[in-house]
Amino acid sequence: MAVTVSLVALFALVLFFLLRHGSLSAGSAFIAAGFGFFLASTGAAAPINQLTNAVLDAVAAL
């Protein structure tokens, strides 16, 4: 749970700076956020979470 909250905060921060510097338009940000919400409700959500956990475990083991 803590990793998920941290990743959400990280992605929100990156998205904020992309919007602020004009690298990403508001429409693109809305589409990206919508895609994330819809992706979370599909069968792909579990494998993505497993992959994220595996990568974070590998980084922690370094």
Summary of the structure (lengths in Angstrom):
residues: 62
radius of gyration: 13.7
end to end distance: 21.6
largest distance: 38.7
contacts: 123
relative contact order: 0.09
helix: 81%
strand: 0%
